[in-house]
Amino acid sequence: MPAQDHSRPWTAPTATTRLDARVQLPGSKSLTNRALLLAALADGPSTLHRPLRSRDAAIMTAGLRALGADIREAPGDGLFGPDLVITPGPVVGGAEIDCGLAGTAMRFLPIMAALGDGPVAFDGDPHARERPMDQTIAALRDLGVEVDADEPRLPFTVHGTRRPDGTGGVRGGELTIDASASSQFVSALLLAAARFEEGLTLHHRGERLPSLPHIEMTLEALRQRGVDARSIGEASWRVEPGPIAPLDEQIEPDLSNAAPFLAAVVAVGGRVVLDGWPAETTQVGRLLPELLAPFGATSRVSDGSLTVEAVGGSIPGATLDLHAAGELAPTIVALGALAAAPVEVTGIGHIRGHETDRIRALVDDITALGGTAIALPDGIRVEPSPLAGGPWRAFDDHRIATAGAVIGLRVPGVEVDDIGATAKTIPEFPELWAAMLA
């Protein structure tokens, strides 16, 4: 699709009729970045078909190259870019890695860097320096890895522990962390643990464990590569040391990025067919059909496609607990701003520490359009209020940007200040959105 200039505010298109569209989405960010890292630690070359091509994926790729992996493009099916062939090499130090705003990069790559032979410096975008990194730093230190950090966040330097003869690395063993702020702290350690000398027994001790499906995604990615990785309790996991097999893998479409497209049906009525919906998946987006059902949507899966239909018109209220799917909350809250009755979303206190404080961002943006949104200790409540067009700030956050697009379907004149923020996980969003409405 041709690139467009997103440096100026983007006027979210308003729907003029019911939808009748078929949508194809690029690959999953979560699956792509897990597959990239495991391929860089594997025992031979791997190929990823239809991987995500986005800022987050590019940051992960650049970081892995800096740590010694060879990653090259290969001809793909042409729909969303080339395939990737990853040839692992010894993990090396001496690198400086820019994590941008990519949570997976800033949590996953430092653990891999500990397997190297020298220091690796990590930094990122200004807001990345506000994201919690205390558990990554503390876990590395508890594993015997030296970390230079003035504060429990970016920037910091990890000193790899591999000896010149190739021995050493990270001993592993047993470790306890508090992953209340992000399940990525757990996934980061599990992904590299097969390369620890003793593997890893990991325990979470904290007030909550958000996004549990992402941890199951990590375990499944390890098992697909022959690693003995399993849950050993409600909040404990074990990864045995051993080889990581190379894999030829087809990356699933990003089901979380499907959220605004499927919510659009609820907003204006009609039908959207999403191609490539997997029969079984560990992606959080698999929960979308049941999350949209209280708003009047019906869903069915047939021949690898998901069809979502809704009558449109008056959107009912709902109360939803999204502790397992916080990344879907901005879309659900956007529907709440259009609903005819209150919508309350809870279990999402951890999204305050994402690309931005998503609870504050949503409350501020909805309020600026004349809506009524109330921040709760662990969520948001949206009450019916007439909305008017106006500025919608993305706060450098892809999911806040797409939430503005959903509201713009029913509210003329919503101006998203930075639709380019969607390049983090779905660079083609404006074009795909326009095609859906065409």
Secondary structure by P-SEA (a helix, b strand, c coil): ccccccccccccccccccccbbbbbcccaaaaaaaaaaaaaccbbbbbccccccaaaaaaaaaaaaabbbbbbcccccccbbbbbbbbccccccbbbbbcccccccccaaaaaaacccccccccccccccccaaaaaaaaaaaccccccccccccbbbbbccccccccccccccccccccccaaaaaaaaaaccccccccccccccccccaaaaaaaaaaaaaaacccccccccccccccbbbbbbbbcccccccccaaaaaaaaaacbbbbbbcccccccccccccccccccccbbbbbbcccbbbbbbbccbbbbbcccccccccaaaaaaaaaaaccbbbbbcccccccccccaaaaaaaaaaaaabbbbbbccccccccbbbbbbccccccccaaaaaaaaaaacccccccccccccccccccaaaaaaaaaac
